[in-house]
Amino acid sequence: MDPVRLSAWVHGTVQGVGFRWWTRSRALELGLTGYARNSRDGRVHVIAEGPRPAGEKLLALLRSGESPGRVTLVVESWEPARGDMSGFEER
């Protein structure tokens, strides 16, 4: 199974509440690489690469309501992995 790249824009109250740290922890548990970064408009952009099932689990967790803050919407897109990242960072 070829690795994939998940791009997820997370809307809601997700800055200043530990959301990026929580996302990093879940991604590392799933064996994903990438980052979570704040955007100026209040969203968090999550990029995660790895096996599609692990990316889908992370996406489900982002939408689960179990994260810090309050997620109102997650907009995702998928593409082939680029393989240009190691670890998972908070940016």
PyMOL commands that set and color helices and strands:
alter all, ss='L'
color gray80, all
select helices_A, chain A and resi 19-29+52-63
alter helices_A, ss='H'
color red, helices_A
select strands_A, chain A and resi 4-13+33-38+44-50+70-80+88-90
alter strands_A, ss='S'
color yellow, strands_A
deselect
rebuild
show_as cartoon
